Amino acid sequence: MARYAVGTATAGSAQNMTTTFKTLIGITALTGATTLRKCWIYDMMFGADGSPGDTVITYQADRQSTAGTGTAATPSLQETTDAASLMTVAVNHTAEPTAVSNSVLVGVPINQRASHRWVASPGGELVVPATTANGIGLRAKSPTYASTCAATVWWWE
């Protein structure tokens, strides 16, 4: 299985956080020149990259039924001899994807001065289904922090 990574620094401009969720990274299965494929997210790292303060930022990974509008990002191959990813990836969204109700897969509130790494236990990976326009988004929001956040997501197909 091939492994890939993408981060918010890959493309586009980071968006300031607000009191509503902003999608940092969206990984979506879309019908293209090849058949749809599943992917398994096994690792995520995220945190604030603005001026430090003492406030909370809530990060959440959830299922999404549309891709929204973000900057297209090309995933990095973890092994350079593997084929390119078949996932459609967007970062730093300016128009939010549609989140599926009651589909929070990971939810982590952390202090703005901290960063967090989520790693799946074996068999506990988050699965992007091989269903067109469906995916998983990593989002963030804060009641008071109004600067940017950064994230990286790793997956295999």
ROLUMMI-30470 format. One record per atom (N, C-alpha, C): residue in three letters; chain; atom name; x, y, z. Coordinates in nm, 2 decimals. Each point is the difference from the previous one (the first is absolute). Layout:
N
['ALA' 'A' 'CA' [X Y Z]] ...
This chain:
157
['MET' 'A' 'N' [0.08 -0.12 0.00]] ['MET' 'A' 'CA' [-0.08 0.12 0.00]] ['MET' 'A' 'C' [0.09 0.12 0.00]] ['ALA' 'A' 'N' [-0.04 0.10 -0.08]] ['ALA' 'A' 'CA' [0.07 0.13 -0.01]] ['ALA' 'A' 'C' [-0.04 0.09 0.11]] ['ARG' 'A' 'N' [0.09 0.08 0.05]] ['ARG' 'A' 'CA' [-0.02 0.10 0.11]] ['ARG' 'A' 'C' [0.02 0.14 -0.05]] ['TYR' 'A' 'N' [-0.08 0.09 0.05]] ['TYR' 'A' 'CA' [0.00 0.14 -0.04]] ['TYR' 'A' 'C' [-0.01 0.09 0.11]] ['ALA' 'A' 'N' [0.04 0.13 -0.02]] ['ALA' 'A' 'CA' [-0.02 0.11 0.10]] ['ALA' 'A' 'C' [-0.03 0.13 -0.07]] ['VAL' 'A' 'N' [-0.08 0.08 0.07]] ['VAL' 'A' 'CA' [-0.02 0.14 -0.05]] ['VAL' 'A' 'C' [-0.02 0.09 0.12]] ['GLY' 'A' 'N' [0.05 0.12 -0.01]] ['GLY' 'A' 'CA' [-0.01 0.10 0.11]] ['GLY' 'A' 'C' [-0.06 0.13 -0.05]] ['THR' 'A' 'N' [-0.04 0.08 0.09]] ['THR' 'A' 'CA' [-0.06 0.13 -0.04]] ['THR' 'A' 'C' [0.10 0.09 -0.06]] ['ALA' 'A' 'N' [0.13 -0.02 0.02]] ['ALA' 'A' 'CA' [0.10 0.08 -0.07]] ['ALA' 'A' 'C' [0.03 -0.04 -0.14]] ['THR' 'A' 'N' [-0.07 -0.11 -0.05]] ['THR' 'A' 'CA' [0.02 -0.05 -0.13]] ['THR' 'A' 'C' [-0.05 0.09 -0.11]] ['ALA' 'A' 'N' [-0.11 0.07 0.03]] ['ALA' 'A' 'CA' [-0.05 0.09 -0.11]] ['ALA' 'A' 'C' [-0.10 0.10 0.07]] ['GLY' 'A' 'N' [-0.02 0.11 -0.07]] ['GLY' 'A' 'CA' [-0.10 0.10 0.05]] ['GLY' 'A' 'C' [0.04 0.08 0.12]] ['SER' 'A' 'N' [-0.09 0.07 0.05]] ['SER' 'A' 'CA' [0.03 0.09 0.12]] ['SER' 'A' 'C' [-0.09 -0.04 0.12]] ['ALA' 'A' 'N' [0.07 -0.01 0.11]] ['ALA' 'A' 'CA' [-0.08 -0.04 0.12]] ['ALA' 'A' 'C' [-0.11 0.10 0.03]] ['GLN' 'A' 'N' [-0.11 -0.05 0.05]] ['GLN' 'A' 'CA' [-0.12 0.08 0.03]] ['GLN' 'A' 'C' [0.00 0.03 0.15]] ['ASN' 'A' 'N' [-0.04 0.12 0.04]] ['ASN' 'A' 'CA' [-0.02 0.03 0.14]] ['ASN' 'A' 'C' [-0.11 -0.08 0.06]] ['MET' 'A' 'N' [0.02 -0.05 0.13]] ['MET' 'A' 'CA' [-0.10 -0.07 0.07]] ['MET' 'A' 'C' [-0.12 0.09 0.04]] ['THR' 'A' 'N' [-0.12 -0.05 0.01]] ['THR' 'A' 'CA' [-0.11 0.07 0.05]] ['THR' 'A' 'C' [-0.07 -0.09 0.10]] ['THR' 'A' 'N' [-0.12 0.04 0.04]] ['THR' 'A' 'CA' [-0.08 -0.08 0.10]] ['THR' 'A' 'C' [-0.07 -0.11 -0.07]] ['THR' 'A' 'N' [0.00 -0.01 -0.13]] ['THR' 'A' 'CA' [-0.05 -0.11 -0.08]] ['THR' 'A' 'C' [0.12 -0.08 -0.06]] ['PHE' 'A' 'N' [-0.02 -0.13 -0.03]] ['PHE' 'A' 'CA' [0.10 -0.08 -0.05]] ['PHE' 'A' 'C' [0.05 0.05 -0.14]] ['LYS' 'A' 'N' [0.14 0.00 -0.01]] ['LYS' 'A' 'CA' [0.07 0.02 -0.13]] ['LYS' 'A' 'C' [0.07 -0.12 -0.03]] ['THR' 'A' 'N' [-0.02 -0.05 -0.13]] ['THR' 'A' 'CA' [0.07 -0.13 -0.04]] ['THR' 'A' 'C' [0.14 0.03 -0.04]] ['LEU' 'A' 'N' [0.10 -0.07 0.07]] ['LEU' 'A' 'CA' [0.14 0.02 -0.03]] ['LEU' 'A' 'C' [0.04 -0.09 -0.11]] ['ILE' 'A' 'N' [-0.04 -0.13 0.00]] ['ILE' 'A' 'CA' [0.03 -0.10 -0.10]] ['ILE' 'A' 'C' [-0.12 -0.09 -0.03]] ['GLY' 'A' 'N' [-0.04 -0.01 -0.12]] ['GLY' 'A' 'CA' [-0.11 -0.09 -0.04]] ['GLY' 'A' 'C' [0.06 -0.11 -0.10]] ['ILE' 'A' 'N' [-0.03 -0.12 0.03]] ['ILE' 'A' 'CA' [0.04 -0.11 -0.09]] ['ILE' 'A' 'C' [-0.13 -0.07 -0.05]] ['THR' 'A' 'N' [-0.01 0.00 -0.13]] ['THR' 'A' 'CA' [-0.13 -0.04 -0.06]] ['THR' 'A' 'C' [0.03 -0.10 -0.11]] ['ALA' 'A' 'N' [-0.09 -0.10 -0.01]] ['ALA' 'A' 'CA' [0.00 -0.09 -0.11]] ['ALA' 'A' 'C' [-0.09 0.06 -0.11]] ['LEU' 'A' 'N' [0.05 0.01 -0.12]] ['LEU' 'A' 'CA' [-0.07 0.06 -0.11]] ['LEU' 'A' 'C' [0.02 -0.09 -0.13]] ['THR' 'A' 'N' [-0.11 -0.01 -0.08]] ['THR' 'A' 'CA' [0.01 -0.07 -0.12]] ['THR' 'A' 'C' [0.09 0.08 -0.10]] ['GLY' 'A' 'N' [0.10 -0.07 -0.05]] ['GLY' 'A' 'CA' [0.09 0.07 -0.10]] ['GLY' 'A' 'C' [0.04 -0.10 -0.11]] ['ALA' 'A' 'N' [0.12 0.01 -0.04]] ['ALA' 'A' 'CA' [0.05 -0.08 -0.11]] ['ALA' 'A' 'C' [0.01 -0.15 0.05]] ['THR' 'A' 'N' [0.00 -0.02 0.13]] ['THR' 'A' 'CA' [0.02 -0.14 0.05]] ['THR' 'A' 'C' [-0.12 -0.03 0.09]] ['THR' 'A' 'N' [0.00 -0.12 0.05]] ['THR' 'A' 'CA' [-0.11 -0.04 0.08]] ['THR' 'A' 'C' [0.02 0.06 0.14]] ['LEU' 'A' 'N' [-0.11 0.00 0.08]] ['LEU' 'A' 'CA' [0.00 0.05 0.13]] ['LEU' 'A' 'C' [0.08 -0.09 0.09]] ['ARG' 'A' 'N' [0.06 0.06 0.10]] ['ARG' 'A' 'CA' [0.08 -0.08 0.09]] ['ARG' 'A' 'C' [-0.02 0.05 0.14]] ['LYS' 'A' 'N' [0.00 -0.09 0.10]] ['LYS' 'A' 'CA' [0.00 0.04 0.14]] ['LYS' 'A' 'C' [0.14 0.04 0.05]] ['CYS' 'A' 'N' [0.00 0.08 0.11]] ['CYS' 'A' 'CA' [0.13 0.03 0.06]] ['CYS' 'A' 'C' [-0.02 -0.01 0.15]] ['TRP' 'A' 'N' [0.11 -0.03 0.07]] ['TRP' 'A' 'CA' [0.00 -0.02 0.15]] ['TRP' 'A' 'C' [0.09 0.11 0.06]] ['ILE' 'A' 'N' [-0.06 0.09 0.08]] ['ILE' 'A' 'CA' [0.08 0.10 0.06]] ['ILE' 'A' 'C' [0.05 -0.06 0.13]] ['TYR' 'A' 'N' [0.13 0.01 0.02]] ['TYR' 'A' 'CA' [0.06 -0.07 0.12]] ['TYR' 'A' 'C' [0.07 0.10 0.09]] ['ASP' 'A' 'N' [0.02 0.13 -0.04]] ['ASP' 'A' 'CA' [0.08 0.09 0.08]] ['ASP' 'A' 'C' [-0.04 0.14 -0.03]] ['MET' 'A' 'N' [-0.02 0.09 0.10]] ['MET' 'A' 'CA' [-0.03 0.14 -0.02]] ['MET' 'A' 'C' [0.08 0.08 0.10]] ['MET' 'A' 'N' [0.05 0.11 -0.04]] ['MET' 'A' 'CA' [0.07 0.10 0.09]] ['MET' 'A' 'C' [-0.06 0.13 -0.02]] ['PHE' 'A' 'N' [-0.03 0.08 0.10]] ['PHE' 'A' 'CA' [-0.06 0.13 -0.01]] ['PHE' 'A' 'C' [0.03 0.09 0.11]] ['GLY' 'A' 'N' [-0.01 0.13 -0.02]] ['GLY' 'A' 'CA' [0.03 0.10 0.10]] ['GLY' 'A' 'C' [-0.01 0.14 -0.05]] ['ALA' 'A' 'N' [0.00 0.10 0.08]] ['ALA' 'A' 'CA' [0.00 0.14 -0.03]] ['ALA' 'A' 'C' [0.13 0.04 -0.06]] ['ASP' 'A' 'N' [0.00 0.09 -0.09]] ['ASP' 'A' 'CA' [0.13 0.06 -0.05]] ['ASP' 'A' 'C' [0.00 0.15 0.00]] ['GLY' 'A' 'N' [-0.09 0.06 0.08]] ['GLY' 'A' 'CA' [0.00 0.14 0.02]] ['GLY' 'A' 'C' [0.06 0.04 0.14]] ['SER' 'A' 'N' [-0.01 0.13 0.04]] ['SER' 'A' 'CA' [0.05 0.04 0.12]] ['SER' 'A' 'C' [-0.06 -0.08 0.12]] ['PRO' 'A' 'N' [0.09 -0.04 0.09]] ['PRO' 'A' 'CA' [-0.05 -0.09 0.11]] ['PRO' 'A' 'C' [-0.10 0.08 0.10]] ['GLY' 'A' 'N' [-0.09 -0.07 0.06]] ['GLY' 'A' 'CA' [-0.09 0.05 0.09]] ['GLY' 'A' 'C' [-0.06 -0.12 0.08]] ['ASP' 'A' 'N' [-0.08 0.04 0.10]] ['ASP' 'A' 'CA' [-0.06 -0.11 0.08]] ['ASP' 'A' 'C' [-0.15 0.00 -0.03]] ['THR' 'A' 'N' [-0.03 -0.08 -0.11]] ['THR' 'A' 'CA' [-0.14 -0.02 -0.04]] ['THR' 'A' 'C' [-0.01 -0.14 -0.05]] ['VAL' 'A' 'N' [-0.12 -0.05 -0.03]] ['VAL' 'A' 'CA' [-0.02 -0.14 -0.05]] ['VAL' 'A' 'C' [-0.02 0.01 -0.15]] ['ILE' 'A' 'N' [0.05 -0.10 -0.07]] ['ILE' 'A' 'CA' [-0.04 -0.03 -0.14]] ['ILE' 'A' 'C' [-0.05 -0.14 0.00]] ['THR' 'A' 'N' [-0.11 -0.02 -0.06]] ['THR' 'A' 'CA' [-0.06 -0.13 -0.02]] ['THR' 'A' 'C' [0.03 -0.05 -0.14]] ['TYR' 'A' 'N' [0.06 -0.12 -0.01]] ['TYR' 'A' 'CA' [0.03 -0.07 -0.13]] ['TYR' 'A' 'C' [-0.10 -0.11 -0.01]] ['GLN' 'A' 'N' [-0.04 -0.03 -0.12]] ['GLN' 'A' 'CA' [-0.10 -0.10 -0.02]] ['GLN' 'A' 'C' [0.02 -0.06 -0.14]] ['ALA' 'A' 'N' [0.00 -0.14 -0.01]] ['ALA' 'A' 'CA' [0.00 -0.07 -0.12]] ['ALA' 'A' 'C' [-0.14 -0.06 -0.02]] ['ASP' 'A' 'N' [-0.07 0.03 -0.11]] ['ASP' 'A' 'CA' [-0.13 -0.05 -0.02]] ['ASP' 'A' 'C' [-0.02 -0.04 -0.15]] ['ARG' 'A' 'N' [-0.11 -0.07 -0.02]] ['ARG' 'A' 'CA' [-0.04 -0.04 -0.14]] ['ARG' 'A' 'C' [-0.06 0.12 -0.07]] ['GLN' 'A' 'N' [0.03 0.01 -0.13]] ['GLN' 'A' 'CA' [-0.05 0.11 -0.08]] ['GLN' 'A' 'C' [-0.06 -0.06 -0.13]] ['SER' 'A' 'N' [-0.11 0.06 -0.04]] ['SER' 'A' 'CA' [-0.07 -0.05 -0.12]] ['SER' 'A' 'C' [0.02 0.09 -0.12]] ['THR' 'A' 'N' [0.07 0.11 0.01]] ['THR' 'A' 'CA' [0.04 0.08 -0.11]] ['THR' 'A' 'C' [0.15 0.05 0.03]] ['ALA' 'A' 'N' [0.07 0.04 -0.11]] ['ALA' 'A' 'CA' [0.14 0.04 0.01]] ['ALA' 'A' 'C' [0.02 0.14 0.05]] ['GLY' 'A' 'N' [-0.10 0.09 -0.01]] ['GLY' 'A' 'CA' [0.02 0.14 0.03]] ['GLY' 'A' 'C' [0.10 0.07 -0.09]] ['THR' 'A' 'N' [0.05 0.11 0.03]] ['THR' 'A' 'CA' [0.09 0.08 -0.08]] ['THR' 'A' 'C' [0.13 0.02 0.08]] ['GLY' 'A' 'N' [0.11 -0.07 -0.05]] ['GLY' 'A' 'CA' [0.13 0.02 0.06]] ['GLY' 'A' 'C' [0.10 0.00 -0.11]] ['THR' 'A' 'N' [0.13 0.02 0.04]] ['THR' 'A' 'CA' [0.11 0.00 -0.10]] ['THR' 'A' 'C' [0.04 -0.15 -0.02]] ['ALA' 'A' 'N' [0.00 -0.04 -0.13]] ['ALA' 'A' 'CA' [0.04 -0.14 -0.03]] ['ALA' 'A' 'C' [0.15 -0.02 0.05]] ['ALA' 'A' 'N' [0.02 -0.11 0.06]] ['ALA' 'A' 'CA' [0.13 -0.03 0.05]] ['ALA' 'A' 'C' [0.04 -0.14 -0.05]] ['THR' 'A' 'N' [0.13 -0.01 -0.04]] ['THR' 'A' 'CA' [0.05 -0.13 -0.05]] ['THR' 'A' 'C' [0.07 -0.07 0.12]] ['PRO' 'A' 'N' [-0.06 -0.12 0.03]] ['PRO' 'A' 'CA' [0.06 -0.08 0.12]] ['PRO' 'A' 'C' [0.15 -0.04 -0.03]] ['SER' 'A' 'N' [0.08 0.00 0.10]] ['SER' 'A' 'CA' [0.13 -0.05 -0.01]] ['SER' 'A' 'C' [0.01 -0.15 0.02]] ['LEU' 'A' 'N' [0.07 -0.07 -0.09]] ['LEU' 'A' 'CA' [0.02 -0.14 0.01]] ['LEU' 'A' 'C' [0.10 -0.03 0.12]] ['GLN' 'A' 'N' [-0.03 -0.09 0.08]] ['GLN' 'A' 'CA' [0.09 -0.04 0.11]] ['GLN' 'A' 'C' [0.11 -0.09 -0.06]] ['GLU' 'A' 'N' [-0.03 -0.07 -0.11]] ['GLU' 'A' 'CA' [0.10 -0.09 -0.07]] ['GLU' 'A' 'C' [-0.01 0.05 -0.14]] ['THR' 'A' 'N' [0.11 0.05 -0.06]] ['THR' 'A' 'CA' [-0.01 0.07 -0.13]] ['THR' 'A' 'C' [-0.02 -0.10 -0.11]] ['THR' 'A' 'N' [0.00 -0.13 0.02]] ['THR' 'A' 'CA' [-0.02 -0.09 -0.11]] ['THR' 'A' 'C' [-0.15 -0.04 -0.01]] ['ASP' 'A' 'N' [-0.08 0.05 0.09]] ['ASP' 'A' 'CA' [-0.15 -0.03 0.00]] ['ASP' 'A' 'C' [-0.07 0.09 -0.10]] ['ALA' 'A' 'N' [-0.12 -0.04 -0.04]] ['ALA' 'A' 'CA' [-0.08 0.08 -0.09]] ['ALA' 'A' 'C' [-0.06 0.12 0.07]] ['ALA' 'A' 'N' [-0.04 0.10 -0.07]] ['ALA' 'A' 'CA' [-0.07 0.12 0.05]] ['ALA' 'A' 'C' [-0.13 -0.04 0.07]] ['SER' 'A' 'N' [-0.04 0.08 0.10]] ['SER' 'A' 'CA' [-0.12 -0.03 0.07]] ['SER' 'A' 'C' [-0.12 0.02 -0.09]] ['LEU' 'A' 'N' [-0.11 -0.07 0.02]] ['LEU' 'A' 'CA' [-0.12 0.01 -0.07]] ['LEU' 'A' 'C' [-0.10 0.09 0.08]] ['MET' 'A' 'N' [0.04 0.05 0.12]] ['MET' 'A' 'CA' [-0.09 0.08 0.07]] ['MET' 'A' 'C' [0.01 0.15 -0.05]] ['THR' 'A' 'N' [-0.11 0.07 0.01]] ['THR' 'A' 'CA' [0.00 0.14 -0.03]] ['THR' 'A' 'C' [0.02 0.07 0.13]] ['VAL' 'A' 'N' [0.10 0.09 0.01]] ['VAL' 'A' 'CA' [0.03 0.06 0.13]] ['VAL' 'A' 'C' [0.00 0.16 -0.02]] ['ALA' 'A' 'N' [-0.07 0.06 0.09]] ['ALA' 'A' 'CA' [0.00 0.15 0.01]] ['ALA' 'A' 'C' [0.04 0.05 0.14]] ['VAL' 'A' 'N' [0.07 0.11 0.00]] ['VAL' 'A' 'CA' [0.04 0.06 0.13]] ['VAL' 'A' 'C' [-0.04 0.14 0.01]] ['ASN' 'A' 'N' [-0.01 0.05 0.12]] ['ASN' 'A' 'CA' [-0.03 0.14 0.03]] ['ASN' 'A' 'C' [-0.13 0.05 -0.07]] ['HIS' 'A' 'N' [-0.10 -0.06 0.03]] ['HIS' 'A' 'CA' [-0.13 0.02 -0.06]] ['HIS' 'A' 'C' [-0.06 0.14 0.02]] ['THR' 'A' 'N' [-0.05 0.06 -0.10]] ['THR' 'A' 'CA' [-0.07 0.13 0.00]] ['THR' 'A' 'C' [-0.15 -0.02 0.00]] ['ALA' 'A' 'N' [-0.05 -0.11 -0.04]] ['ALA' 'A' 'CA' [-0.15 -0.03 0.01]] ['ALA' 'A' 'C' [0.00 -0.15 0.05]] ['GLU' 'A' 'N' [-0.08 -0.01 0.11]] ['GLU' 'A' 'CA' [0.00 -0.13 0.07]] ['GLU' 'A' 'C' [-0.07 -0.11 -0.07]] ['PRO' 'A' 'N' [0.06 -0.12 0.01]] ['PRO' 'A' 'CA' [-0.07 -0.12 -0.04]] ['PRO' 'A' 'C' [-0.12 -0.03 0.08]] ['THR' 'A' 'N' [-0.09 -0.08 -0.04]] ['THR' 'A' 'CA' [-0.12 -0.04 0.08]] ['THR' 'A' 'C' [0.04 -0.11 0.09]] ['ALA' 'A' 'N' [0.00 0.02 0.13]] ['ALA' 'A' 'CA' [0.02 -0.10 0.10]] ['ALA' 'A' 'C' [-0.12 -0.08 0.02]] ['VAL' 'A' 'N' [0.02 -0.13 0.01]] ['VAL' 'A' 'CA' [-0.11 -0.10 0.02]] ['VAL' 'A' 'C' [-0.04 0.01 0.15]] ['SER' 'A' 'N' [-0.13 0.02 0.03]] ['SER' 'A' 'CA' [-0.04 0.01 0.14]] ['SER' 'A' 'C' [0.04 -0.12 0.08]] ['ASN' 'A' 'N' [0.04 0.02 0.13]] ['ASN' 'A' 'CA' [0.03 -0.10 0.09]] ['ASN' 'A' 'C' [0.11 -0.09 -0.05]] ['SER' 'A' 'N' [0.10 0.05 -0.07]] ['SER' 'A' 'CA' [0.11 -0.08 -0.05]] ['SER' 'A' 'C' [0.14 0.04 0.05]] ['VAL' 'A' 'N' [0.01 0.05 0.12]] ['VAL' 'A' 'CA' [0.13 0.04 0.05]] ['VAL' 'A' 'C' [0.08 -0.13 0.03]] ['LEU' 'A' 'N' [0.11 -0.01 -0.06]] ['LEU' 'A' 'CA' [0.09 -0.12 0.01]] ['LEU' 'A' 'C' [0.11 0.02 0.10]] ['VAL' 'A' 'N' [0.05 0.12 0.01]] ['VAL' 'A' 'CA' [0.10 0.04 0.10]] ['VAL' 'A' 'C' [-0.04 0.15 0.04]] ['GLY' 'A' 'N' [0.00 0.02 0.13]] ['GLY' 'A' 'CA' [-0.02 0.14 0.05]] ['GLY' 'A' 'C' [0.10 0.03 0.11]] ['VAL' 'A' 'N' [0.08 0.10 -0.01]] ['VAL' 'A' 'CA' [0.10 0.03 0.09]] ['VAL' 'A' 'C' [0.00 0.15 0.03]] ['PRO' 'A' 'N' [-0.04 0.04 0.12]] ['PRO' 'A' 'CA' [0.02 0.14 0.04]] ['PRO' 'A' 'C' [0.14 0.02 0.07]] ['ILE' 'A' 'N' [0.08 0.09 -0.04]] ['ILE' 'A' 'CA' [0.13 0.02 0.06]] ['ILE' 'A' 'C' [0.03 0.15 0.02]] ['ASN' 'A' 'N' [0.09 0.03 0.09]] ['ASN' 'A' 'CA' [0.04 0.13 0.03]] ['ASN' 'A' 'C' [0.08 0.05 -0.13]] ['GLN' 'A' 'N' [-0.02 0.13 -0.03]] ['GLN' 'A' 'CA' [0.06 0.05 -0.12]] ['GLN' 'A' 'C' [0.15 -0.01 0.00]] ['ARG' 'A' 'N' [0.07 0.00 0.12]] ['ARG' 'A' 'CA' [0.14 -0.02 0.01]] ['ARG' 'A' 'C' [0.05 -0.14 -0.03]] ['ALA' 'A' 'N' [-0.09 -0.09 -0.01]] ['ALA' 'A' 'CA' [0.04 -0.14 -0.02]] ['ALA' 'A' 'C' [-0.02 -0.04 -0.14]] ['SER' 'A' 'N' [0.06 -0.11 -0.04]] ['SER' 'A' 'CA' [-0.04 -0.07 -0.13]] ['SER' 'A' 'C' [-0.03 -0.14 0.04]] ['HIS' 'A' 'N' [-0.06 -0.07 -0.09]] ['HIS' 'A' 'CA' [-0.05 -0.14 0.03]] ['HIS' 'A' 'C' [0.03 -0.09 -0.12]] ['ARG' 'A' 'N' [0.02 -0.13 0.04]] ['ARG' 'A' 'CA' [0.02 -0.10 -0.10]] ['ARG' 'A' 'C' [-0.10 -0.11 0.03]] ['TRP' 'A' 'N' [-0.08 -0.04 -0.10]] ['TRP' 'A' 'CA' [-0.09 -0.11 0.01]] ['TRP' 'A' 'C' [0.05 -0.11 -0.09]] ['VAL' 'A' 'N' [0.02 -0.12 0.06]] ['VAL' 'A' 'CA' [0.05 -0.11 -0.07]] ['VAL' 'A' 'C' [-0.10 -0.12 0.02]] ['ALA' 'A' 'N' [-0.05 -0.06 -0.11]] ['ALA' 'A' 'CA' [-0.09 -0.11 0.02]] ['ALA' 'A' 'C' [0.06 -0.12 0.05]] ['SER' 'A' 'N' [-0.07 -0.07 0.09]] ['SER' 'A' 'CA' [0.05 -0.14 0.04]] ['SER' 'A' 'C' [-0.02 -0.09 -0.13]] ['PRO' 'A' 'N' [0.08 -0.10 -0.01]] ['PRO' 'A' 'CA' [-0.02 -0.09 -0.11]] ['PRO' 'A' 'C' [-0.15 -0.05 -0.02]] ['GLY' 'A' 'N' [-0.05 0.02 -0.11]] ['GLY' 'A' 'CA' [-0.14 -0.03 -0.03]] ['GLY' 'A' 'C' [-0.10 0.11 0.03]] ['GLY' 'A' 'N' [0.05 0.11 0.06]] ['GLY' 'A' 'CA' [-0.08 0.11 0.04]] ['GLY' 'A' 'C' [0.01 0.12 -0.09]] ['GLU' 'A' 'N' [0.06 -0.02 -0.12]] ['GLU' 'A' 'CA' [0.01 0.11 -0.10]] ['GLU' 'A' 'C' [-0.13 0.06 -0.04]] ['LEU' 'A' 'N' [0.00 0.13 -0.04]] ['LEU' 'A' 'CA' [-0.12 0.06 -0.05]] ['LEU' 'A' 'C' [-0.01 -0.03 -0.15]] ['VAL' 'A' 'N' [-0.12 -0.05 -0.04]] ['VAL' 'A' 'CA' [-0.01 -0.05 -0.14]] ['VAL' 'A' 'C' [-0.08 0.10 -0.09]] ['VAL' 'A' 'N' [0.07 0.05 -0.10]] ['VAL' 'A' 'CA' [-0.07 0.08 -0.11]] ['VAL' 'A' 'C' [-0.06 -0.11 -0.09]] ['PRO' 'A' 'N' [-0.14 0.00 -0.01]] ['PRO' 'A' 'CA' [-0.06 -0.10 -0.09]] ['PRO' 'A' 'C' [0.02 0.02 -0.14]] ['ALA' 'A' 'N' [0.00 -0.10 -0.08]] ['ALA' 'A' 'CA' [0.01 0.01 -0.15]] ['ALA' 'A' 'C' [-0.14 0.04 -0.06]] ['THR' 'A' 'N' [-0.05 0.11 0.05]] ['THR' 'A' 'CA' [-0.12 0.06 -0.04]] ['THR' 'A' 'C' [0.02 0.14 -0.05]] ['THR' 'A' 'N' [-0.04 0.03 -0.12]] ['THR' 'A' 'CA' [0.03 0.13 -0.06]] ['THR' 'A' 'C' [-0.05 0.11 0.09]] ['ALA' 'A' 'N' [0.09 0.11 0.01]] ['ALA' 'A' 'CA' [-0.03 0.12 0.07]] ['ALA' 'A' 'C' [0.00 -0.02 0.16]] ['ASN' 'A' 'N' [0.03 -0.12 0.04]] ['ASN' 'A' 'CA' [0.00 -0.02 0.15]] ['ASN' 'A' 'C' [0.14 0.00 0.05]] ['GLY' 'A' 'N' [0.02 0.05 0.12]] ['GLY' 'A' 'CA' [0.14 0.00 0.05]] ['GLY' 'A' 'C' [0.00 0.03 0.15]] ['ILE' 'A' 'N' [0.12 0.04 0.05]] ['ILE' 'A' 'CA' [0.02 0.03 0.14]] ['ILE' 'A' 'C' [0.07 0.14 0.00]] ['GLY' 'A' 'N' [-0.05 0.09 0.08]] ['GLY' 'A' 'CA' [0.07 0.13 0.02]] ['GLY' 'A' 'C' [0.05 0.02 0.14]] ['LEU' 'A' 'N' [0.11 0.06 0.01]] ['LEU' 'A' 'CA' [0.06 0.04 0.12]] ['LEU' 'A' 'C' [-0.03 0.15 0.02]] ['ARG' 'A' 'N' [-0.08 0.03 0.10]] ['ARG' 'A' 'CA' [-0.04 0.14 0.02]] ['ARG' 'A' 'C' [0.04 0.06 0.14]] ['ALA' 'A' 'N' [-0.01 0.13 0.01]] ['ALA' 'A' 'CA' [0.03 0.06 0.13]] ['ALA' 'A' 'C' [-0.09 0.12 0.02]] ['LYS' 'A' 'N' [-0.02 0.04 0.13]] ['LYS' 'A' 'CA' [-0.07 0.12 0.03]] ['LYS' 'A' 'C' [0.04 0.04 0.14]] ['SER' 'A' 'N' [-0.02 0.13 0.03]] ['SER' 'A' 'CA' [0.03 0.05 0.14]] ['SER' 'A' 'C' [-0.09 0.11 0.03]] ['PRO' 'A' 'N' [-0.04 0.01 0.13]] ['PRO' 'A' 'CA' [-0.09 0.11 0.04]] ['PRO' 'A' 'C' [0.08 0.14 0.00]] ['THR' 'A' 'N' [0.13 0.00 0.01]] ['THR' 'A' 'CA' [0.08 0.12 0.01]] ['THR' 'A' 'C' [0.12 0.01 -0.09]] ['TYR' 'A' 'N' [0.06 -0.11 -0.03]] ['TYR' 'A' 'CA' [0.12 0.01 -0.09]] ['TYR' 'A' 'C' [-0.04 0.03 -0.14]] ['ALA' 'A' 'N' [0.07 0.10 -0.05]] ['ALA' 'A' 'CA' [-0.04 0.05 -0.14]] ['ALA' 'A' 'C' [0.11 0.00 -0.10]] ['SER' 'A' 'N' [0.10 -0.08 0.03]] ['SER' 'A' 'CA' [0.11 -0.01 -0.10]] ['SER' 'A' 'C' [0.00 -0.14 -0.07]] ['THR' 'A' 'N' [0.11 -0.05 -0.05]] ['THR' 'A' 'CA' [0.00 -0.12 -0.08]] ['THR' 'A' 'C' [0.04 -0.12 0.07]] ['CYS' 'A' 'N' [-0.04 -0.12 -0.05]] ['CYS' 'A' 'CA' [0.04 -0.13 0.05]] ['CYS' 'A' 'C' [0.07 -0.08 -0.11]] ['ALA' 'A' 'N' [0.08 -0.09 0.04]] ['ALA' 'A' 'CA' [0.07 -0.09 -0.10]] ['ALA' 'A' 'C' [-0.03 -0.14 0.03]] ['ALA' 'A' 'N' [0.01 -0.09 -0.10]] ['ALA' 'A' 'CA' [-0.02 -0.14 0.02]] ['ALA' 'A' 'C' [0.07 -0.08 -0.11]] ['THR' 'A' 'N' [0.02 -0.13 0.03]] ['THR' 'A' 'CA' [0.05 -0.09 -0.10]] ['THR' 'A' 'C' [-0.08 -0.13 0.02]] ['VAL' 'A' 'N' [-0.03 -0.07 -0.10]] ['VAL' 'A' 'CA' [-0.08 -0.13 0.00]] ['VAL' 'A' 'C' [0.08 -0.10 -0.08]] ['TRP' 'A' 'N' [0.01 -0.12 0.05]] ['TRP' 'A' 'CA' [0.07 -0.11 -0.07]] ['TRP' 'A' 'C' [-0.11 -0.11 -0.02]] ['TRP' 'A' 'N' [0.01 -0.07 -0.12]] ['TRP' 'A' 'CA' [-0.10 -0.11 -0.03]] ['TRP' 'A' 'C' [0.07 -0.10 -0.09]] ['TRP' 'A' 'N' [-0.07 -0.11 -0.01]] ['TRP' 'A' 'CA' [0.04 -0.10 -0.10]] ['TRP' 'A' 'C' [-0.12 -0.04 -0.09]] ['GLU' 'A' 'N' [0.03 -0.05 -0.12]] ['GLU' 'A' 'CA' [-0.10 -0.04 -0.09]] ['GLU' 'A' 'C' [0.04 -0.14 -0.05]] 
